[in-house]
Amino acid sequence: MRYVSFRRPNGTASFGRIEGDTIVELANDAVPSLKAALIEGSLATLADGASFAAADVVLLPVIPDPAKILCVGLNYAEHVKPNLNSAFGKGIVIQ
């Protein structure tokens, strides 16, 4: 399944499941965001809500409010070559 965060046609943020060209809303008052659903483990148990044509909504970042963003350095061959013998040869995580 593919999940998305999106802005409804009325401008409010929500999240749901993609089914073809339709987005089935899963948000409710108790679980207002995809992040909340993942944290509490309730994603598989959420009831289907309203359906929206994908063309009628604006997609948001999947997790619009991440607690942390991680980047990995040295992620392509030409960048790695000069550093193969260094401590950073396997890449570094940048927070």
DSSP file (Angstrom, degrees, kcal/mol; ACC not computed):
  #  RESIDUE AA STRUCTURE BP1 BP2  ACC     N-H-->O    O-->H-N    N-H-->O    O-->H-N    TCO  KAPPA ALPHA  PHI   PSI    X-CA   Y-CA   Z-CA
    1    1 A M              0   0    0      0, 0.0     2,-0.5     0, 0.0    18,-0.1   0.000 360.0 360.0 360.0 149.5    0.0    0.0    0.0
    2    2 A R  E     -A   18   0A   0     16,-0.5    16,-2.9     2,-0.0     2,-0.3  -0.956 360.0-163.7-114.6 129.5    1.1    3.6   -0.6
    3    3 A Y  E     -A   17   0A   0     -2,-0.5     2,-0.3    14,-0.2    14,-0.2  -0.856   7.9-176.7-113.5 146.9    0.3    6.2    1.9
    4    4 A V  E     -A   16   0A   0     12,-2.4    12,-2.6    -2,-0.3     2,-0.4  -0.969  24.9-136.3-139.0 153.5    0.4   10.0    1.5
    5    5 A S  E     +AB  15  60A   0     55,-0.5    55,-2.6    -2,-0.3     2,-0.3  -0.897  40.7 167.3-101.0 143.2   -0.1   13.2    3.4
    6    6 A F  E     -AB  14  59A   0      8,-2.3     8,-2.7    -2,-0.4     2,-0.6  -0.959  40.0-113.9-152.2 165.7   -2.2   15.7    1.5
    7    7 A R  E     -AB  13  58A   0     51,-2.7    51,-1.7    -2,-0.3     6,-0.2  -0.942  37.5-130.6-106.3 121.2   -4.1   18.9    1.6
    8    8 A R    >   -     0   0    0      4,-3.2     3,-2.2    -2,-0.6    49,-0.1  -0.136  30.5 -99.5 -62.1 163.9   -7.9   18.4    1.1
    9    9 A P  T 3  S+     0   0    0      0, 0.0    -1,-0.1     0, 0.0    48,-0.1   0.785 126.0  57.8 -56.8 -26.6   -9.7   20.7   -1.5
   10   10 A N  T 3  S-     0   0    0      2,-0.1    -2,-0.1     1,-0.0    -3,-0.0   0.475 122.5-106.7 -84.9  -0.2  -10.9   22.8    1.5
   11   11 A G  S <  S+     0   0    0     -3,-2.2     2,-0.2     1,-0.3    -1,-0.0   0.337  76.7 127.9  98.8  -6.8   -7.3   23.4    2.5
   12   12 A T        -     0   0    0     -5,-0.1    -4,-3.2     1,-0.1    -1,-0.3  -0.593  58.9-115.8 -87.3 148.0   -7.0   21.2    5.6
   13   13 A A  E     +A    7   0A   0     -6,-0.2     2,-0.3    -2,-0.2    -6,-0.2  -0.501  46.0 146.5 -81.5 148.6   -4.2   18.7    6.0
   14   14 A S  E     -A    6   0A   0     -8,-2.7    -8,-2.3    -2,-0.2     2,-0.3  -0.870  32.1-130.3-157.4-172.9   -4.9   15.0    6.2
   15   15 A F  E     +A    5   0A   0    -10,-0.3    11,-2.5    -2,-0.3    12,-1.2  -0.978  29.2 146.7-148.7 161.6   -3.4   11.6    5.2
   16   16 A G  E     -AC   4  25A   0    -12,-2.6   -12,-2.4    -2,-0.3     2,-0.4  -0.936  42.5 -73.9-170.7-167.9   -4.7    8.5    3.4
   17   17 A R  E     -AC   3  24A   0      7,-2.4     7,-2.9    -2,-0.3     2,-0.5  -0.892  38.1-126.5-113.0 137.2   -4.1    5.6    1.2
   18   18 A I  E     +AC   2  23A   0    -16,-2.9   -16,-0.5    -2,-0.4     2,-0.4  -0.726  26.8 176.2 -85.8 129.5   -3.7    5.7   -2.6
   19   19 A E  E >   - C   0  22A   0      3,-3.2     3,-1.6    -2,-0.5     2,-0.4  -0.851  63.6 -62.8-130.9  95.7   -6.0    3.5   -4.6
   20   20 A G  T 3  S-     0   0    0     -2,-0.4    -1,-0.0     1,-0.3     0, 0.0  -0.507 119.3 -14.8  65.3-121.3   -5.4    4.1   -8.4
   21   21 A D  T 3  S+     0   0    0     -2,-0.4    33,-3.0    -3,-0.1    34,-0.4   0.157 125.7  84.8 -97.9  17.0   -6.4    7.8   -9.0
   22   22 A T  E <   -CD  19  53A   0     -3,-1.6    -3,-3.2    31,-0.2     2,-0.5  -0.907  63.3-149.4-122.1 146.2   -8.2    8.1   -5.7
   23   23 A I  E     -CD  18  52A   0     29,-3.0    29,-2.3    -2,-0.3     2,-0.7  -0.974  12.2-153.2-114.1 122.0   -7.0    8.9   -2.2
   24   24 A V  E     -CD  17  51A   0     -7,-2.9    -7,-2.4    -2,-0.5    27,-0.2  -0.847  21.0-128.6 -95.5 117.7   -9.0    7.3    0.6
   25   25 A E  E     +C   16   0A   0     25,-3.2    24,-2.8    -2,-0.7    -9,-0.3  -0.406  31.3 172.7 -69.5 137.9   -8.7    9.4    3.7
   26   26 A L        +     0   0    0    -11,-2.5   -10,-0.2    22,-0.2    21,-0.2   0.495  41.7 111.1-118.8 -12.7   -7.7    7.6    6.9
   27   27 A A        +     0   0    0    -12,-1.2     2,-0.3     5,-0.1     7,-0.0  -0.280  37.3 166.2 -65.8 148.7   -7.3   10.6    9.3
   28   28 A N        -     0   0    0      3,-1.7     3,-0.1     5,-0.1    -2,-0.1  -0.886  53.1 -84.4-148.4-179.3   -9.7   11.1   12.2
   29   29 A D  S    S+     0   0    0     -2,-0.3    -2,-0.0     1,-0.2    -1,-0.0   0.862 128.0  43.7 -61.1 -36.2   -9.8   13.1   15.4
   30   30 A A  S    S+     0   0    0      1,-0.3    -1,-0.2     2,-0.1    -3,-0.1   0.791 125.6  32.0 -79.7 -28.2   -7.8   10.6   17.4
   31   31 A V        +     0   0    0     -3,-0.1    -3,-1.7     1,-0.1    -1,-0.3  -0.762  68.3 164.4-130.5  83.9   -5.2   10.0   14.6
   32   32 A P        +     0   0    0      0, 0.0     2,-0.3     0, 0.0    -5,-0.1   0.608  60.2  34.7 -82.4 -11.3   -4.8   13.2   12.7
   33   33 A S  S  > S-     0   0    0      1,-0.1     4,-2.1    -7,-0.1     5,-0.1  -0.953  74.7-118.4-142.7 159.1   -1.5   12.5   10.8
   34   34 A L  H  > S+     0   0    0     -2,-0.3     4,-2.4    28,-0.2     5,-0.2   0.884 116.3  56.7 -61.8 -39.1    0.4    9.6    9.2
   35   35 A K  H  > S+     0   0    0      1,-0.2     4,-2.4     2,-0.2    -1,-0.2   0.923 107.1  48.4 -58.3 -45.1    3.2   10.2   11.8
   36   36 A A  H  > S+     0   0    0      1,-0.2     4,-2.3     2,-0.2     6,-0.2   0.899 110.7  51.2 -62.8 -41.2    0.7    9.7   14.6
   37   37 A A  H  X>S+     0   0    0     -4,-2.1     5,-1.7     1,-0.2     4,-0.8   0.895 112.2  46.4 -63.9 -40.2   -0.7    6.5   13.0
   38   38 A L  H  <5S+     0   0    0     -4,-2.4     3,-0.3     2,-0.2    -2,-0.2   0.905 111.3  51.7 -68.6 -41.4    2.8    5.1   12.6
   39   39 A I  H  <5S+     0   0    0     -4,-2.4    -2,-0.2     1,-0.2    -1,-0.2   0.915 117.4  37.4 -62.8 -43.5    3.9    6.0   16.2
   40   40 A E  H  <5S-     0   0    0     -4,-2.3    -1,-0.2    -5,-0.2    -2,-0.2   0.516 106.4-125.1 -90.6  -2.6    0.8    4.3   17.8
   41   41 A G  T  <5S+     0   0    0     -4,-0.8     3,-0.2    -3,-0.3    -3,-0.2   0.776  73.2 123.0  71.8  27.0    0.8    1.4   15.3
   42   42 A S    >>< +     0   0    0     -5,-1.7     3,-1.4    -6,-0.2     4,-0.7   0.381  31.0 105.8-102.5   4.3   -2.8    1.9   14.3
   43   43 A L  G >4 S+     0   0    0     -6,-0.8     3,-0.9     1,-0.3    -1,-0.2   0.874  81.0  48.6 -55.4 -43.9   -2.4    2.4   10.5
   44   44 A A  G 34 S+     0   0    0      1,-0.2    -1,-0.3    -3,-0.2    -2,-0.1   0.669 112.5  49.6 -72.0 -16.2   -3.8   -1.1    9.6
   45   45 A T  G <4 S+     0   0    0     -3,-1.4    -1,-0.2    -4,-0.1    -2,-0.2   0.458  80.0 117.2-103.8  -0.9   -6.9   -0.6   11.8
   46   46 A L    <<  -     0   0    0     -3,-0.9     2,-0.2    -4,-0.7   -19,-0.1  -0.453  63.9-123.1 -73.1 138.1   -8.0    2.8   10.6
   47   47 A A        -     0   0    0     -2,-0.2     2,-0.1   -21,-0.2    -1,-0.1  -0.491  30.0-101.5 -77.9 147.3  -11.4    3.0    9.0
   48   48 A D        -     0   0    0     -2,-0.2   -22,-0.2     1,-0.1    -1,-0.1  -0.446  43.8-178.3 -66.4 139.1  -11.8    4.5    5.5
   49   49 A G        -     0   0    0    -24,-2.8    -1,-0.1     1,-0.4   -23,-0.1  -0.027  44.5 -20.0-111.1-142.0  -13.1    8.0    5.4
   50   50 A A        -     0   0    0    -26,-0.1   -25,-3.2    -2,-0.1    -1,-0.4  -0.242  60.9-133.2 -65.7 155.5  -13.9   10.3    2.5
   51   51 A S  E     -D   24   0A   0    -27,-0.2     2,-0.4    -3,-0.1   -27,-0.2  -0.911  20.4-170.5-112.3 142.4  -12.4    9.7   -1.0
   52   52 A F  E     -D   23   0A   0    -29,-2.3   -29,-3.0    -2,-0.4     2,-0.3  -0.979  29.5-112.3-130.4 142.3  -10.8   12.3   -3.1
   53   53 A A  E >   -D   22   0A   0     -2,-0.4     3,-2.2   -31,-0.2     4,-0.4  -0.565  30.7-127.2 -66.6 135.4   -9.7   12.3   -6.7
   54   54 A A  G >  S+     0   0    0    -33,-3.0     3,-1.2     1,-0.3    -1,-0.1   0.834 109.6  60.0 -56.1 -32.9   -5.9   12.6   -6.7
   55   55 A A  G 3  S+     0   0    0    -34,-0.4    -1,-0.3     1,-0.2   -33,-0.1   0.678  99.5  58.3 -68.9 -16.9   -6.1   15.6   -9.0
   56   56 A D  G <  S+     0   0    0     -3,-2.2     2,-0.3     2,-0.0    -1,-0.2   0.465 100.6  63.0 -94.2  -2.2   -8.2   17.5   -6.4
   57   57 A V  S <  S-     0   0    0     -3,-1.2     2,-0.5    -4,-0.4   -49,-0.2  -0.792  75.2-126.8-120.2 163.6   -5.7   17.4   -3.6
   58   58 A V  E     -B    7   0A   0    -51,-1.7   -51,-2.7    -2,-0.3     2,-0.2  -0.951  28.5-130.1-108.6 122.7   -2.2   18.8   -3.0
   59   59 A L  E     -B    6   0A   0     -2,-0.5   -53,-0.3   -53,-0.2     3,-0.1  -0.500  23.7-164.0 -72.9 140.2    0.4   16.2   -2.0
   60   60 A L  E     -B    5   0A   0    -55,-2.6   -55,-0.5    -2,-0.2    -1,-0.0  -0.648  41.6 -68.2-110.2 170.0    2.5   17.1    1.1
   61   61 A P        -     0   0    0      0, 0.0    -1,-0.1     0, 0.0     4,-0.1  -0.361  52.9-114.8 -54.7 143.9    5.7   15.6    2.3
   62   62 A V  S    S+     0   0    0      1,-0.3   -28,-0.2     2,-0.1   -27,-0.1   0.911 113.3  24.6 -52.5 -47.8    4.9   12.0    3.5
   63   63 A I  S    S-     0   0    0      1,-0.1    -1,-0.3   -29,-0.1   -30,-0.0  -0.886  78.0-174.0-115.5  96.0    5.8   13.0    7.0
   64   64 A P  S    S+     0   0    0      0, 0.0    -1,-0.1     0, 0.0    -2,-0.1   0.710  79.4  38.5 -66.7 -19.7    5.3   16.8    7.1
   65   65 A D  S    S+     0   0    0     -4,-0.1     0, 0.0     3,-0.0     0, 0.0  -0.460  78.3 180.0-129.6  61.3    6.7   17.2   10.6
   66   66 A P        -     0   0    0      0, 0.0     3,-0.1     0, 0.0   -31,-0.0  -0.281  28.4-141.5 -65.3 148.3    9.7   14.8   11.0
   67   67 A A  S    S+     0   0    0      1,-0.2     2,-0.3     0, 0.0     0, 0.0   0.764  85.9  10.2 -75.7 -25.6   11.5   14.8   14.3
   68   68 A K        -     0   0    0      2,-0.0     2,-0.5     0, 0.0    -1,-0.2  -0.995  61.6-149.0-154.0 145.9   14.8   14.3   12.5
   69   69 A I        -     0   0    0     26,-0.4     2,-0.4    -2,-0.3     0, 0.0  -0.989  18.8-163.1-119.3 125.9   16.2   14.5    9.0
   70   70 A L        -     0   0    0     -2,-0.5     2,-0.4    23,-0.0    25,-0.2  -0.891   6.0-172.7-111.1 138.8   19.1   12.2    8.2
   71   71 A C  E     -E   94   0B   0     23,-2.1    23,-3.4    -2,-0.4     2,-0.5  -0.968  15.5-141.6-125.8 144.5   21.4   12.6    5.2
   72   72 A V  E     -E   93   0B   0     -2,-0.4     3,-0.3    21,-0.2    21,-0.2  -0.933  16.1-149.2-110.2 123.9   24.2   10.2    4.1
   73   73 A G  E    S+E   92   0B   0     19,-2.9    19,-0.6    -2,-0.5     6,-0.0  -0.454  73.9  34.1 -85.9 162.7   27.4   11.6    2.8
   74   74 A L  S    S+     0   0    0     17,-0.2    -1,-0.2    -2,-0.1     6,-0.0   0.934  70.1 150.8  61.2  50.4   29.6    9.9    0.2
   75   75 A N        +     0   0    0     -3,-0.3     2,-0.3    16,-0.0    -1,-0.1   0.267  49.9  57.5-101.7  13.0   26.7    8.4   -1.7
   76   76 A Y  S >> S-     0   0    0      1,-0.1     4,-1.4     0, 0.0     3,-1.0  -0.995  84.3-114.4-142.6 153.2   28.2    8.3   -5.2
   77   77 A A  H 3> S+     0   0    0     -2,-0.3     4,-1.9     1,-0.3     3,-0.3   0.825 109.4  51.2 -56.5 -46.7   31.3    6.6   -6.6
   78   78 A E  H 34 S+     0   0    0      1,-0.2    -1,-0.3     2,-0.2    -4,-0.0   0.810 112.4  48.3 -65.0 -28.4   33.3    9.7   -7.7
   79   79 A H  H <4 S+     0   0    0     -3,-1.0    -1,-0.2     1,-0.2     4,-0.2   0.799 111.6  50.0 -79.1 -30.2   32.9   11.2   -4.3
   80   80 A V  H >< S+     0   0    0     -4,-1.4     3,-1.9    -3,-0.3     4,-0.3   0.846  91.0  77.7 -78.4 -35.9   33.9    8.1   -2.4
   81   81 A K  G >< S+     0   0    0     -4,-1.9     3,-1.3     1,-0.3     4,-0.2   0.851  93.6  47.5 -48.1 -50.3   37.1    7.3   -4.3
   82   82 A P  G 3  S+     0   0    0      0, 0.0    -1,-0.3     0, 0.0     3,-0.2   0.690 117.3  44.9 -67.9 -13.6   39.4    9.9   -2.6
   83   83 A N  G X  S+     0   0    0     -3,-1.9     3,-1.6    -4,-0.2     6,-0.2   0.233  73.6 112.1-113.6  13.2   38.1    8.8    0.9
   84   84 A L  T <  S+     0   0    0     -3,-1.3    -1,-0.1    -4,-0.3     5,-0.1   0.833  84.2  43.5 -59.9 -32.9   38.2    5.0    0.6
   85   85 A N  T 3  S+     0   0    0     -4,-0.2    -1,-0.3    -3,-0.2     2,-0.1   0.410 101.4  87.9 -93.0   2.6   41.0    4.7    3.1
   86   86 A S  S X  S-     0   0    0     -3,-1.6     3,-1.5     1,-0.1     4,-0.2  -0.424  93.9-102.9 -95.1 173.0   39.6    7.2    5.6
   87   87 A A  T 3  S+     0   0    0      1,-0.3     3,-0.4    -2,-0.1    -1,-0.1   0.700 121.7  57.3 -64.8 -18.7   37.1    6.7    8.4
   88   88 A F  T >  S+     0   0    0      1,-0.2     3,-2.2    -5,-0.1    -1,-0.3   0.360  71.5 106.9 -95.4   5.8   34.5    8.2    6.1
   89   89 A G  T <  S+     0   0    0     -3,-1.5    -1,-0.2     1,-0.3    -2,-0.1   0.718  80.9  48.0 -58.6 -24.1   34.9    5.6    3.3
   90   90 A K  T 3  S-     0   0    0     -3,-0.4    -1,-0.3     1,-0.3    -2,-0.1   0.316 123.1 -95.9 -99.3   8.1   31.6    3.9    4.1
   91   91 A G    <   -     0   0    0     -3,-2.2     2,-0.3   -11,-0.1    -1,-0.3  -0.049  33.3-114.3  97.4 157.8   29.6    7.1    4.3
   92   92 A I  E     -E   73   0B   0    -19,-0.6   -19,-2.9    -3,-0.1     2,-0.5  -0.943  15.8-127.3-128.8 152.3   28.6    9.3    7.2
   93   93 A V  E     -E   72   0B   0     -2,-0.3     2,-0.5   -21,-0.2   -21,-0.2  -0.885  21.5-161.3-101.0 127.1   25.3   10.2    8.6
   94   94 A I  E      E   71   0B   0    -23,-3.4   -23,-2.1    -2,-0.5    -2,-0.0  -0.930 360.0 360.0-110.5 125.8   24.6   13.9    9.0
   95   95 A Q              0   0    0     -2,-0.5   -26,-0.4   -25,-0.2    -1,-0.1   0.415 360.0 360.0-104.4 360.0   21.8   15.0   11.3
